[in-house]
Amino acid sequence: MLRTSIASAFRQIQSVVFFSSSTSGSFDTTYTEIPPYPVEKPQPLETRKARLHYQSRKRGMLENDLLLSTFAKKYLNNFSEEQTMMYDRLINGPSNDWDIFYWIIEKQPTPKEYDNEIMDLLKKHAKNADKVPLRMPQL
């Protein structure tokens, strides 16, 4: 009985989601843009750094999570306010994780607005010249 009611509820949800007239069949499910984060919102430096540590680990794509979280653990606490803002703009500006990843590994050129000392440091970090195993830090 329970299995039947769950299956029935699921079919009803599917019909609403997939056949709703509001989507008109033109809703692109292959790409979902991340809502912009208000980077310029005034925030104490230590609060901003704490948020960035978390966001670096939870960016969305595992490859970026690994690179950004280890980068943040290694460098973020020593960043000046200006450097912290550059990093904040970098990880919260672009909505596509693949863009950030390709810039970091230098598969695509970095746009001018993100081509700065922080990106240079991040690219160097990603090269991992010392071949140190990277593990995501604990939250």
TORZA-778048 format. One line per 3 residues: number of its first residue (from 1); their letters; for each residue x, y, z of N, C-alpha, C, CB. Coordinates in pm, whole numbers, padded with zeros to 5 digits. Glycine has a CB too. Layout:
NUM) a) X Y Z X Y Z X Y Z X Y Z; ...
% end
This chain:
1) mlr) 00083 -00119 00000 00000 00000 00000 00087 00126 00000 -00094 00000 00121; 00189 00131 00090 00277 00247 00098 00355 00265 -00031 00372 00233 00216; 00404 00155 -00088 00480 00160 -00213 00394 00218 -00325 00531 00019 -00251
4) tsi) 00268 00180 -00331 00176 00229 -00433 00154 00379 -00418 00043 00155 -00426; 00134 00424 -00295 00109 00567 -00274 00234 00651 -00303 00062 00592 -00132; 00352 00599 -00274 00476 00670 -00304 00494 00679 -00456 00598 00599 -00238
7) asa) 00470 00569 -00525 00483 00569 -00671 00383 00666 -00734 00462 00427 -00727; 00263 00669 -00681 00160 00760 -00733 00201 00905 -00710 00023 00731 -00665; 00252 00935 -00592 00296 01071 -00561 00411 01113 -00652 00338 01082 -00412
10) frq) 00503 01020 -00677 00616 01049 -00764 00569 01082 -00905 00713 00931 -00767; 00472 01005 -00957 00419 01031 -01092 00352 01168 -01098 00318 00922 -01132; 00284 01206 -00991 00219 01338 -00988 00324 01449 -00990 00129 01351 -00864
13) iqs) 00430 01431 -00914 00538 01530 -00911 00603 01540 -01048 00643 01495 -00803; 00628 01425 -01111 00688 01425 -01245 00601 01501 -01344 00710 01282 -01294; 00472 01480 -01336 00384 01546 -01432 00384 01697 -01411 00241 01492 -01419
16) vvf) 00398 01740 -01287 00403 01884 -01259 00536 01942 -01306 00383 01912 -01108; 00647 01873 -01275 00779 01923 -01308 00807 01918 -01458 00884 01845 -01234; 00780 01804 -01520 00819 01786 -01659 00716 01831 -01762 00850 01643 -01681
19) fss) 00591 01840 -01722 00489 01873 -01820 00414 02000 -01787 00393 01761 -01831; 00470 02078 -01698 00406 02203 -01659 00408 02301 -01776 00475 02264 -01536; 00301 02376 -01791 00295 02474 -01899 00390 02590 -01873 00151 02526 -01917
22) sts) 00434 02606 -01747 00524 02717 -01717 00662 02697 -01779 00538 02733 -01566; 00702 02572 -01801 00833 02549 -01862 00823 02548 -02014 00892 02417 -01814; 00709 02519 -02067 00683 02520 -02212 00788 02442 -02291 00680 02664 -02263
25) gsf) 00852 02348 -02226 00950 02266 -02297 01078 02340 -02332 00889 02212 -02421; 01096 02464 -02287 01214 02540 -02324 01312 02560 -02209 01174 02675 -02379; 01289 02493 -02098 01377 02506 -01983 01502 02422 -02004 01304 02464 -01853
28) dtt) 01618 02485 -02001 01745 02416 -02021 01792 02357 -01890 01851 02511 -02080; 01791 02226 -01878 01833 02160 -01754 01980 02122 -01757 01749 02038 -01729; 02051 02152 -01864 02191 02113 -01874 02285 02211 -01806 02230 02098 -02017
31) yte) 02238 02332 -01777 02323 02432 -01714 02241 02517 -01619 02392 02520 -01820; 02283 02522 -01497 02216 02604 -01399 02317 02705 -01347 02157 02519 -01283; 02285 02832 -01358 02377 02937 -01316 02368 02957 -01165 02345 03069 -01389
34) ipp) 02483 02976 -01103 02490 03001 -00960 02451 03147 -00937 02633 02971 -00902; 02361 03173 -00844 02324 03313 -00818 02447 03393 -00772 02212 03321 -00710; 02459 03518 -00814 02576 03597 -00774 02578 03624 -00624 02579 03729 -00850
37) ypv) 02697 03619 -00568 02715 03649 -00426 02753 03797 -00413 02824 03556 -00361; 02696 03868 -00317 02728 04012 -00303 02868 04033 -00243 02623 04082 -00214; 02970 04016 -00325 03109 04024 -00282 03143 04159 -00220 03202 03997 -00399
40) ekp) 03089 04264 -00277 03123 04400 -00232 03053 04440 -00102 03088 04500 -00339; 02969 04355 -00049 02898 04383 00076 03002 04399 00188 02796 04268 00110; 02996 04511 00264 03092 04530 00373 03085 04414 00474 03064 04665 00445
43) qpl) 03204 04371 00515 03213 04257 00605 03347 04265 00677 03198 04121 00528; 03352 04236 00807 03482 04234 00875 03575 04134 00808 03464 04199 01026; 03703 04166 00803 03801 04083 00733 03801 03939 00783 03939 04143 00747
46) etr) 03799 03922 00914 03802 03785 00969 03677 03707 00933 03818 03790 01122; 03562 03773 00929 03437 03708 00889 03445 03669 00742 03316 03801 00914; 03498 03758 00659 03513 03730 00516 03606 03610 00496 03569 03854 00441
49) kar) 03716 03607 00567 03810 03496 00554 03746 03365 00599 03937 03523 00636; 03670 03367 00706 03602 03245 00753 03503 03195 00647 03529 03271 00887; 03428 03288 00589 03333 03251 00483 03407 03193 00363 03247 03374 00440
52) lhy) 03518 03256 00325 03594 03209 00210 03655 03071 00233 03702 03308 00176; 03697 03043 00356 03747 02908 00386 03637 02806 00358 03794 02898 00534; 03517 02834 00404 03405 02742 00383 03371 02734 00234 03281 02787 00464
55) qsr) 03358 02848 00167 03320 02849 00026 03427 02782 -00061 03297 02992 -00021; 03552 02790 -00020 03659 02726 -00097 03644 02575 -00095 03797 02766 -00041; 03595 02523 00013 03575 02379 00023 03444 02333 -00040 03580 02336 00168
58) krg) 03347 02420 -00041 03213 02384 -00088 03176 02460 -00215 03110 02411 00020; 03269 02478 -00306 03244 02555 -00428 03145 02484 -00519 03374 02579 -00504; 03154 02352 -00527 03057 02280 -00609 03117 02166 -00687 02991 02374 -00703
61) mle) 03232 02186 -00746 03297 02084 -00827 03415 02030 -00747 03343 02141 -00966; 03424 01900 -00735 03524 01838 -00648 03667 01884 -00681 03516 01687 -00660; 03699 01897 -00809 03834 01940 -00847 03863 02080 -00792 03850 01940 -01001
64) ndl) 03767 02170 -00805 03785 02305 -00751 03785 02303 -00599 03675 02399 -00802; 03700 02221 -00540 03697 02212 -00393 03835 02173 -00340 03591 02109 -00348; 03899 02076 -00404 04031 02032 -00360 04135 02142 -00378 04073 01906 -00438
67) lls) 04138 02202 -00497 04238 02307 -00523 04215 02431 -00436 04236 02346 -00671; 04091 02477 -00431 04063 02601 -00358 04074 02583 -00207 03924 02651 -00394; 04029 02470 -00154 04035 02452 -00008 04178 02440 00041 03955 02328 00034
70) tfa) 04263 02370 -00035 04402 02358 00007 04476 02490 -00012 04472 02246 -00071; 04439 02563 -00117 04496 02695 -00140 04458 02790 -00026 04448 02752 -00276; 04330 02792 00010 04283 02880 00116 04348 02845 00250 04130 02871 00129
73) kky) 04362 02716 00277 04425 02676 00403 04571 02724 00408 04419 02524 00420; 04638 02717 00295 04780 02753 00290 04804 02904 00292 04843 02693 00166; 04718 02981 00223 04748 03124 00202 04650 03224 00261 04757 03148 00059
76) lnn) 04523 03190 00269 04420 03290 00298 04441 03367 00429 04286 03222 00303; 04481 03301 00534 04495 03370 00663 04599 03482 00660 04532 03271 00770; 04693 03474 00566 04798 03577 00557 04768 03683 00451 04930 03512 00526
79) fse) 04654 03673 00384 04618 03772 00282 04583 03906 00345 04500 03722 00198; 04620 04011 00275 04575 04145 00313 04427 04159 00278 04661 04256 00242; 04368 04270 00316 04228 04292 00282 04209 04297 00130 04176 04422 00346
82) eqt) 04300 04362 00059 04291 04371 -00087 04304 04233 -00152 04400 04466 -00141; 04399 04153 -00107 04416 04018 -00160 04295 03931 -00130 04543 03954 -00103; 04239 03948 -00011 04119 03872 00027 04003 03907 -00065 04081 03899 00174
85) mmy) 03988 04035 -00097 03881 04076 -00189 03904 04020 -00330 03872 04231 -00195; 04029 04015 -00376 04059 03957 -00507 04018 03809 -00509 04209 03972 -00541; 04051 03739 -00402 04014 03597 -00394 03863 03580 -00388 04080 03532 -00270
88) drl) 03796 03666 -00311 03650 03662 -00300 03586 03683 -00438 03600 03770 -00199; 03633 03782 -00510 03579 03808 -00645 03604 03690 -00737 03642 03936 -00705; 03720 03627 -00724 03754 03514 -00810 03661 03395 -00787 03898 03471 -00787
91) ing) 03640 03358 -00663 03561 03237 -00641 03411 03264 -00638 03602 03171 -00512; 03371 03388 -00626 03228 03419 -00623 03179 03496 -00745 03196 03497 -00500; 03267 03534 -00835 03226 03607 -00954 03174 03517 -01064 03340 03688 -01006
94) psn) 03259 03429 -01119 03213 03343 -01227 03111 03241 -01176 03332 03270 -01292; 03009 03214 -01257 02908 03119 -01212 02938 02978 -01261 02771 03162 -01260; 03037 02961 -01346 03067 02831 -01401 03197 02777 -01341 03078 02837 -01555
97) dwd) 03187 02670 -01266 03304 02610 -01202 03411 02569 -01303 03262 02489 -01122; 03368 02523 -01420 03465 02480 -01520 03551 02596 -01568 03395 02416 -01639; 03495 02715 -01577 03575 02832 -01616 03690 02851 -01518 03487 02960 -01622
100) ify) 03658 02854 -01390 03760 02873 -01287 03866 02763 -01297 03696 02874 -01146; 03821 02639 -01309 03914 02527 -01316 04007 02540 -01435 03837 02395 -01324; 03953 02571 -01552 04037 02584 -01672 04134 02701 -01662 03949 02601 -01795
103) wii) 04096 02808 -01594 04190 02919 -01574 04303 02876 -01483 04117 03041 -01515; 04267 02804 -01375 04368 02762 -01277 04471 02669 -01341 04301 02692 -01158; 04424 02573 -01420 04518 02477 -01481 04574 02527 -01614 04450 02342 -01501
106) ekq) 04538 02650 -01649 04588 02719 -01768 04550 02650 -01899 04738 02730 -01760; 04432 02591 -01899 04379 02534 -02023 04311 02643 -02106 04280 02419 -01992; 04261 02746 -02039 04201 02862 -02104 04265 02988 -02046 04046 02864 -02087
109) ptp) 04273 03095 -02124 04332 03218 -02071 04241 03279 -01963 04355 03320 -02184; 04304 03336 -01863 04231 03400 -01755 04183 03538 -01800 04320 03412 -01629; 04055 03568 -01780 04006 03704 -01816 04081 03809 -01733 03851 03715 -01791
112) key) 04094 03929 -01789 04170 04036 -01725 04124 04067 -01583 04161 04162 -01808; 03991 04063 -01559 03942 04099 -01425 03984 03999 -01317 03792 04109 -01428; 04028 03879 -01356 04072 03779 -01259 04221 03748 -01270 03993 03651 -01277
115) dne) 04289 03811 -01364 04431 03787 -01385 04511 03880 -01294 04470 03808 -01534; 04542 03829 -01176 04611 03909 -01075 04703 03821 -00993 04509 03981 -00984; 04761 03877 -00889 04858 03803 -00807 04796 03681 -00741 04917 03895 -00701
118) imd) 04667 03687 -00707 04601 03573 -00643 04587 03458 -00742 04462 03614 -00588; 04548 03490 -00865 04537 03385 -00967 04674 03325 -00997 04474 03442 -01096; 04777 03408 -01002 04912 03357 -01025 04953 03260 -00914 05013 03473 -01033
121) llk) 04924 03297 -00791 04954 03211 -00677 04873 03082 -00682 04927 03285 -00545; 04748 03092 -00723 04661 02976 -00735 04710 02881 -00845 04517 03020 -00763; 04754 02936 -00956 04809 02854 -01065 04934 02780 -01018 04841 02941 -01189
124) kha) 05019 02851 -00945 05140 02788 -00892 05103 02677 -00794 05231 02894 -00822; 05004 02703 -00710 04957 02603 -00614 04906 02478 -00686 04846 02661 -00524; 04832 02498 -00795 04774 02386 -00869 04881 02300 -00937 04676 02438 -00974
127) kna) 04993 02361 -00972 05102 02285 -01036 05166 02188 -00937 05208 02379 -01092; 05159 02220 -00809 05206 02133 -00702 05348 02081 -00732 05109 02014 -00684; 05439 02174 -00752 05576 02141 -00790 05644 02046 -00690 05658 02268 -00803
130) dkv) 05608 02054 -00563 05669 01968 -00461 05605 01830 -00456 05660 02034 -00325; 05500 01809 -00536 05428 01681 -00541 05376 01637 -00404 05520 01573 -00598; 05325 01734 -00330 05267 01707 -00198 05123 01658 -00219 05271 01835 -00107
133) plr) 05084 01546 -00159 04947 01500 -00174 04849 01606 -00117 04927 01363 -00102; 04748 01640 -00195 04651 01740 -00150 04529 01669 -00092 04609 01832 -00268; 04493 01711 00028 04374 01657 00095 04293 01776 00146 04412 01558 00211
136) mpq) 04162 01767 00128 04077 01876 00174 04087 01890 00325 03932 01855 00131; 04102 02013 00373 04109 02035 00518 03972 02012 00582 04158 02177 00549; 03975 01981 00710 03851 01965 00786 03781 02099 00798 03880 01906 00927
139) l) 03649 02094 00805 03572 02217 00826 03576 02259 00970 03427 02200 00780
% end
